[in-house]
Amino acid sequence: MPLINVLFKQRSNGANLDGNTARDFTAITVIADAIDRAGSTKPDAILKALKATNIDGKRTIMPWRGIKFDEKGQNELGNGLVEQIQDGVYETVWPFEVATKKAIWPMPAWDKR
């Protein structure tokens, strides 16, 4: 189990990171990085630093190529994450290189998960 998930479980009554909480964690690290690079808490300085963000995917906990914002503020290096409930637990099934379980297909009925 990745260390970040161990730390998260200790502070969340035993819950595992999921796609939402992992993105939330990533967002906090990105804004902290931008504030550090801005050297200021002034909004214009932070915005300028955010626009210059270019973080390699290996430096994130997400299975992304990285974090770099386009002119509309969207991360152009991000991609989706597919999870499936298996035995009552959310399991990552795609991207395959970070999957915790193989996808079950066809998906079982809701009352069988």
Protein Blocks (a to p, Z undefined) as FASTA:
>chain_A
ZZklmmmmmmngopacdfklmmmmmmmmmmmmmmmmnopabfklmmmmmmmgccdfklpc
bdcfbdcddfkopafkbccdddddeehiacdfbdfklcfbdcddddddfklZZ
